[in-house]
Amino acid sequence: MKDLAIKYNINDGFFNRYFRQNAEFRYGVEMLQFLYFRKGKFLNPQKKSQFIDQYTEEEITNFFEKNELNIPQLTFCITSKCSLKCKDCGSLIPPFNTCGHIDMSFTEFKENLNKITNAANRIRRFVLLGGEPLLHKDLYKFIELACEKENIDVVEVITNGTVLPNNNVLEIMSKYNDKTYLYISNYSSNEELKPRLKHEEIKELLKKYNIKLQMVDVMGWLKEFGFKQQADNRDITIERYKRCHCSHCTQVFNNKIYVCSKASSAIELNLINVDDYIDLLKTTDLKQDFINFYNKDYLKGCEYCILSDVPVKAAIQEV
């Protein structure tokens, strides 16, 4: 692998943000496809590092010799509306309550997704989220279009567990139940939030429609401190980016592709003034724009993001 990196003169940013992430998401998606949808074959978790090394080498070869572009993970923020008002929201959603919400139209979604799937050979993990995506009246249309794309491996819908999926969503997810699933961020560790959680009702609906569920316990968050330029030292910013849990997100919001949900909200809310994103309305070579996007050690918004290590209870609600 080192020989390939030297051969093609791959810098650390490109290696980690593109090749390594592709390998890691490929392994994760293939495991999920086998366990949830009985596709492919079982991959021995004890050999995970070997698979990832193998997949990394394959990604390098496919990129340079076959001109392939694969996107490890892509999230679409389809609405800034949410059923919760979380004090330490890492996506900075609550401020949209006063500044004005952004809802993605189906036309916008279709145009953006078509551009991206035409530019990329594969999207390994495709995520629909908000805000709370189950509040969007056209969510079922988004799910259907994403599932129809042959070069998207899996489609995940993330919910906070306070909203029941409507019949349209249930029917579409049932139709494509070999490719899509619902992901619940389980905030029941927050006792004050428990009365609002509808986990059992959601589980019953999913069971009735034969839809896969992934529910992950969220035991805590990190306190949100907002933005302030942290350092003009490149090496320091690179190290901060490497330890950021959002560094793999890649989010589409308001016709732009951002490094993460926090950066997208901060720029749309005018909390920071940077232009380090891909503008889907202005791009003339999206494939090359993606390559340039991944071929960085960090993005400009990372210079302003305050990384927190202060633990707080998950989903504390604003008064």
VEXTOR-462083 format. One line per field, with one value per residue (C-alpha): x, y, z. Coordinates in nm, 4 decimals. Example, Ala and Ser with C-alpha at 12.3 -4.5 7.8 and 13.67 -1.06 7.14 Angstrom:
! VEXTOR-462083
X = [1.2300_1.3670]
Y = [-0.4500_-0.1060]
Z = [0.7800_0.7140]
//
This chain:
! VEXTOR-462083
X = [0.0000_0.2862_0.4364_0.1111_0.0922_0.4465_0.3875_0.0875_0.2206_-0.0829_-0.0717_-0.1982_-0.5195_-0.6259_-0.5249_-0.7216_-1.0267_-1.0835_-0.9028_-0.9078_-1.2615_-1.3838_-1.2255_-1.3732_-1.7222_-1.7042_-1.6288_-1.9066_-2.1646_-2.0801_-2.1197_-2.4524_-2.5762_-2.5031_-2.6510_-2.9599_-3.0297_-2.8466_-2.6419_-2.2833_-2.0887_-1.9941_-1.6704_-1.4844_-1.4609_-1.1327_-0.9865_-1.1305_-0.7912_-0.6882_-1.0050_-0.9615_-0.6007_-0.7104_-0.9960_-0.7665_-0.5299_-0.8222_-0.9556_-0.6166_-0.5902_-0.9484_-0.9052_-0.5794_-0.6084_-0.9855_-1.0751_-1.3343_-1.4743_-1.6507_-1.8112_-1.7715_-2.0731_-2.3107_-2.5803_-2.8663_-3.0104_-3.3626_-3.5060_-3.3897_-3.7208_-3.6959_-3.9265_-3.6614_-3.4724_-3.1461_-2.9219_-2.5976_-2.7086_-2.3942_-2.5734_-2.6786_-3.0428_-3.2238_-3.1086_-3.3098_-3.6225_-3.5615_-3.3640_-3.6053_-3.6112_-3.4679_-3.6694_-3.5317_-3.7847_-3.8087_-3.7060_-3.3922_-3.3203_-3.3617_-3.1398_-2.8672_-2.8758_-2.8721_-2.5655_-2.3830_-2.4706_-2.3691_-2.0327_-1.9578_-1.9296_-2.0643_-2.2052_-2.1486_-2.3678_-2.6429_-2.8135_-3.1313_-3.1529_-3.2515_-3.3531_-3.6027_-3.6506_-3.9820_-4.1308_-4.0739_-4.3905_-4.1948_-3.9538_-4.0981_-4.0148_-3.6567_-3.6226_-3.7652_-3.5390_-3.2292_-3.3202_-3.3693_-3.0108_-2.8096_-2.4820_-2.6066_-2.5369_-2.7589_-3.0066_-3.0383_-3.3029_-3.2005_-3.4662_-3.4609_-3.7442_-4.0101_-4.2038_-4.3896_-4.3215_-4.6344_-4.7915_-4.6162_-4.2755_-4.3583_-4.4817_-4.1754_-3.9315_-4.1150_-4.0937_-3.7159_-3.6582_-3.3509_-3.1703_-3.3083_-3.3534_-3.4456_-3.1822_-3.2993_-3.0685_-3.1798_-3.1902_-3.3590_-3.0515_-3.2033_-3.4819_-3.6536_-3.6907_-3.8324_-4.2023_-4.1569_-3.9850_-4.2001_-3.9640_-4.2146_-4.4724_-4.2041_-4.0818_-4.4339_-4.4831_-4.1500_-4.2241_-4.5619_-4.4037_-4.0937_-3.8530_-3.5094_-3.4223_-3.0934_-3.1191_-2.8054_-2.7947_-2.6618_-2.5287_-2.4047_-2.2971_-2.0194_-2.0983_-2.1399_-1.9202_-1.9814_-1.7137_-1.4039_-1.0893_-0.8741_-0.5312_-0.3553_-0.1124_-0.1836_-0.0421_-0.2567_-0.5716_-0.4922_-0.4593_-0.7861_-0.9594_-0.8255_-0.9829_-1.3166_-1.6021_-1.7710_-1.4781_-1.6453_-1.9907_-1.9961_-2.3364_-2.5577_-2.7567_-2.9171_-2.7536_-2.4025_-2.1751_-2.0116_-1.7557_-2.0113_-2.3492_-2.2034_-2.0141_-2.3183_-2.5432_-2.2791_-2.2268_-2.5987_-2.6651_-2.3777_-2.1971_-1.8740_-1.7756_-1.5961_-1.6609_-1.4949_-1.7758_-1.8941_-2.1702_-2.3970_-2.5614_-2.2336_-2.0111_-1.8998_-1.6963_-1.8427_-1.6175_-1.3060_-1.4647_-1.5150_-1.1539_-1.0358_-1.2722_-1.1243_-0.7680_-0.7420_-0.6200_-0.9136_-1.1543_-1.1647_-1.4578_-1.2434_-1.0247_-1.3190_-1.4824_-1.4315_-1.3818_-1.5252_-1.4247_-1.6768_-1.9360_-2.3027_-2.6308_-2.7648_-3.0367_-3.0839_-3.3745_-3.3641_-3.5942]
Y = [0.0000_0.2392_0.1540_0.2538_0.5774_0.6643_0.5530_0.7841_1.0596_1.0479_1.2977_1.2132_1.4120_1.2395_0.8989_0.9370_1.1319_0.9350_0.6021_0.4908_0.6132_0.4349_0.1129_0.1477_0.2295_-0.0484_-0.2977_-0.1593_-0.1526_-0.5060_-0.6321_-0.4492_-0.5814_-0.9383_-0.9076_-0.7040_-0.7948_-1.1287_-0.9868_-1.0815_-1.2868_-1.2728_-1.0896_-1.2145_-0.9208_-1.0627_-0.9936_-0.6436_-0.4720_-0.7100_-0.6397_-0.2650_-0.2828_-0.4878_-0.2500_0.0522_-0.0902_-0.1648_0.1908_0.3348_0.1108_0.1772_0.5522_0.5890_0.3063_0.2852_0.6509_0.5509_0.7955_0.6426_0.8434_0.6796_0.8494_1.1208_1.2780_1.4941_1.7363_1.7559_1.9870_2.2029_2.1468_1.9255_1.7886_1.8604_2.1716_2.0268_2.2672_2.1053_2.0069_1.9287_2.0238_2.3671_2.3084_2.5120_2.8545_2.7919_2.8252_3.2008_3.2537_3.0609_2.6955_2.5438_2.2639_2.0792_2.0401_1.7111_1.8876_2.0193_1.6772_1.5045_1.7522_1.7341_1.3564_1.3062_1.5290_1.3420_0.9899_1.0818_1.2075_0.9185_0.5482_0.4575_0.6002_0.3435_0.4829_0.7321_0.9091_1.1161_1.3328_1.6728_1.8235_1.5426_1.3918_1.2266_1.5779_1.6283_1.5564_1.4266_1.2008_0.8904_1.0371_1.0990_0.7422_0.5950_0.7929_0.7088_0.3397_0.3361_0.4474_0.1362_0.2957_0.3663_0.0687_0.1379_0.4106_0.5092_0.7343_0.8822_0.9788_1.0932_0.8542_1.1136_1.0992_0.8051_0.7341_0.7905_0.5344_0.6676_0.6287_0.2841_0.1585_0.2837_0.1490_-0.1814_-0.1865_-0.1378_-0.3337_-0.4998_-0.1657_0.0824_0.0876_0.3225_0.4352_0.5588_0.7652_0.6368_0.9218_0.7258_0.7828_1.1274_1.0572_1.3891_1.2974_0.9473_1.0508_1.1903_0.8850_0.6518_0.3592_0.0822_0.2269_0.2656_-0.0904_-0.2271_-0.0353_-0.1497_-0.5098_-0.4887_-0.3558_-0.5776_-0.2838_-0.3157_-0.1114_-0.0029_0.1624_0.2939_0.4029_0.7561_0.7727_1.1292_1.4195_1.6738_2.0307_2.2654_2.5760_2.7215_2.8906_3.0990_3.0874_2.8334_2.8533_2.9589_2.6716_2.4192_2.1207_2.1957_2.2239_1.8967_1.7168_1.8690_1.7549_1.4006_1.3648_1.5174_1.2655_1.4571_1.4311_1.1585_1.3144_1.5078_1.6779_1.8250_2.1237_2.4061_2.3031_2.2809_1.9985_2.0629_1.8799_1.8198_1.9214_2.1715_2.3544_2.3590_2.5135_2.7611_2.8911_2.9012_3.0874_3.3302_3.2313_3.1902_3.3395_3.0741_2.9362_2.5956_2.3862_2.2519_2.4621_2.2208_2.5040_2.6417_2.3377_2.2565_1.9476_1.7851_1.4812_1.6967_1.9134_1.6015_1.4995_1.8459_1.8325_1.5043_1.6025_1.8294_1.7787_1.9833_2.2539_2.6216_2.5845_2.3520_2.6494_2.8017_2.4949_2.4549_2.0868_1.9954_1.7240_1.8287_1.5500_1.6413_1.4530_1.3653_1.5849_1.8361_2.0547_2.4326_2.6091]
Z = [0.0000_0.0781_-0.2600_-0.4317_-0.2345_-0.3393_-0.6981_-0.7392_-0.5105_-0.2780_0.0073_0.3565_0.3199_0.0001_0.1345_0.4586_0.3361_0.0175_-0.0158_0.3470_0.4101_0.0997_0.2212_0.5704_0.4442_0.1855_0.4617_0.6835_0.4056_0.2902_0.6461_0.6770_0.3431_0.4490_0.7996_0.7012_0.3401_0.2916_0.0061_-0.0641_0.1857_0.5517_0.6296_0.9343_1.1817_1.3100_0.9664_0.9381_0.9122_0.6348_0.4377_0.4792_0.3618_0.0609_-0.0197_0.0162_-0.2429_-0.4731_-0.4337_-0.5278_-0.8329_-0.9413_-0.9066_-1.0963_-1.3490_-1.4074_-1.3454_-1.0815_-0.8291_-0.5305_-0.2508_0.0928_0.2525_0.1382_0.3525_0.2341_0.4883_0.3454_0.6121_0.9003_1.0768_1.3821_1.6496_1.9142_2.0183_2.1403_2.3275_2.2084_1.8588_1.6612_1.3393_1.4719_1.3794_1.6540_1.5198_1.2031_1.4206_1.4324_1.1095_0.8849_0.7921_0.4759_0.3135_0.0137_-0.2653_-0.4493_-0.7712_-0.6012_-0.4538_-0.7903_-0.9739_-0.7071_-0.6798_-1.0569_-1.0886_-0.8136_-0.9286_-1.2838_-1.1606_-0.9238_-0.9945_-0.6512_-0.3289_-0.0564_0.2229_0.1405_0.4316_0.4538_0.7649_0.9007_1.1291_1.1466_0.7982_0.8912_0.9059_0.5329_0.3339_0.0318_0.2205_0.0527_-0.2891_-0.1797_-0.0535_-0.3729_-0.6039_-0.3994_-0.3912_-0.7679_-0.8226_-0.8991_-0.7916_-0.4380_-0.2094_0.0934_0.1870_0.5524_0.7050_1.0408_1.2944_1.6573_1.7413_1.8266_1.4964_1.3437_0.9751_0.7660_0.5329_0.2233_0.3861_0.5213_0.1849_-0.0044_0.2543_0.2421_-0.1384_-0.1205_0.1995_0.0469_0.0298_0.2837_0.6609_0.9429_1.1909_1.5306_1.7466_2.0854_2.3365_2.6146_2.8319_2.8772_3.1265_3.0560_2.6903_2.7405_2.7344_2.3836_2.2366_2.0241_1.9865_2.0489_1.8090_1.5409_1.5937_1.5523_1.2279_1.0878_1.1808_1.0088_0.6885_0.7070_0.7271_0.8823_1.1891_1.3376_1.6785_1.8436_2.2069_2.2466_2.5997_2.5780_2.3607_2.3666_2.4662_2.1695_2.1828_1.8370_1.6267_1.6741_1.4646_1.6446_1.4848_1.1712_1.2087_0.9330_1.1237_1.4293_1.2168_1.0396_1.3711_1.4946_1.1765_1.2156_1.5597_1.4575_1.4541_1.1687_0.9281_0.7186_0.6812_0.3486_0.3493_0.0787_0.2005_0.0036_-0.3277_-0.1836_-0.0709_0.2663_0.4751_0.7548_0.8941_1.1393_0.8652_0.6378_0.9031_1.0160_0.6633_0.5802_0.9075_0.8351_1.1528_0.9563_0.6225_0.4167_0.0697_0.0936_-0.0539_-0.3878_-0.5405_-0.7258_-0.9179_-1.0524_-1.0986_-1.4519_-1.3641_-1.0545_-1.0682_-1.0557_-0.7871_-0.5750_-0.6289_-0.5247_-0.2264_-0.1005_-0.1885_0.1159_0.4696_0.6032_0.4876_0.5788_0.8165_1.0278_1.1199_1.3106_1.4623_1.8367_1.9063_2.2430_2.4857_2.7523_2.7999_2.8444_2.8552_2.5106_2.3604_2.6440_2.5353_2.5184_2.7613]
//
